[in-house]
Amino acid sequence: MKKLIAGGVAAVLALGLSAAVVAPAQAAPWHHHHHYHGGYWGPGPAIGAGILGFAAGAAIAGAAESSHRDHVDACFAAYRSYDPRSDTYLGYDGYRHRCRL
């Protein structure tokens, strides 16, 4: 569920960034200053969106890593035979089972 939410947030951020980058720019003569002219602010909004997207992605990745570590720690505490590579433990029935903690 957390991966689904993180993927949705990443998709929304990517759409916002692509909309900011692909926004049509109106050509202005060279004698104009770099201020607002006819609906175009320059590259500032795209750069800002890129920075915000990077920060949001880093926050989402950090939260996912923390959640994974918590899961592994809980499984190690509950099952002595826990194997983090396969995310399984050896049950009393002799079969390996996925840790669902």
ChimeraX attribute file (.defattr): number of C-alpha atoms within 10 A of each C-alpha:
attribute: neighborCount
match mode: 1-to-1
recipient: residues
	/A:1	6
	/A:2	11
	/A:3	10
	/A:4	9
	/A:5	11
	/A:6	17
	/A:7	14
	/A:8	12
	/A:9	16
	/A:10	17
	/A:11	12
	/A:12	13
	/A:13	19
	/A:14	15
	/A:15	12
	/A:16	15
	/A:17	20
	/A:18	14
	/A:19	13
	/A:20	18
	/A:21	16
	/A:22	9
	/A:23	10
	/A:24	10
	/A:25	14
	/A:26	12
	/A:27	9
	/A:28	12
	/A:29	7
	/A:30	7
	/A:31	6
	/A:32	9
	/A:33	9
	/A:34	11
	/A:35	9
	/A:36	10
	/A:37	14
	/A:38	10
	/A:39	9
	/A:40	16
	/A:41	14
	/A:42	14
	/A:43	11
	/A:44	10
	/A:45	14
	/A:46	19
	/A:47	14
	/A:48	13
	/A:49	19
	/A:50	19
	/A:51	13
	/A:52	14
	/A:53	19
	/A:54	14
	/A:55	12
	/A:56	16
	/A:57	17
	/A:58	12
	/A:59	11
	/A:60	18
	/A:61	13
	/A:62	12
	/A:63	13
	/A:64	15
	/A:65	11
	/A:66	10
	/A:67	13
	/A:68	12
	/A:69	11
	/A:70	13
	/A:71	17
	/A:72	18
	/A:73	13
	/A:74	14
	/A:75	22
	/A:76	16
	/A:77	10
	/A:78	13
	/A:79	14
	/A:80	10
	/A:81	13
	/A:82	21
	/A:83	17
	/A:84	14
	/A:85	7
	/A:86	11
	/A:87	15
	/A:88	18
	/A:89	21
	/A:90	16
	/A:91	13
	/A:92	7
	/A:93	7
	/A:94	8
	/A:95	9
	/A:96	16
	/A:97	14
	/A:98	14
	/A:99	20
	/A:100	9
	/A:101	10
